[in-house]
């Protein structure tokens, strides 16, 4: 099973450590193509040493290659939204995880689309149980 994990980079890196832990948990279910999303060395300005065009092509190739797309959508990200739209167009198995917190609201483009299963969670353990059910 090849898994594409989508999480915010340029939209904000406040969940980087959580992404790291989620990617580790997803590794129990298959190969995570986007392990770099969880690295502390990937800053909010994005990956260093590669062009935006390279990132786009690589990530689109990975989405095509993936069997499933798991998106953490709590931090708004144009890139994650684009990746989800592409995955939906390609007929990929998709799940979105959203962590409600105070005044944070999920994008209407994600929640209103009606094609993205959205699971709310609060802890990593809850996310892991969502993964277990998704990959069953």
Helices and strands as residue ranges (DSSP letters): E 2-6, H 16-26, E 31-32, G 35-38, H 52-65, E 68-72, H 78-89, E 93-98, H 108-111, E 118-120, H 124-134
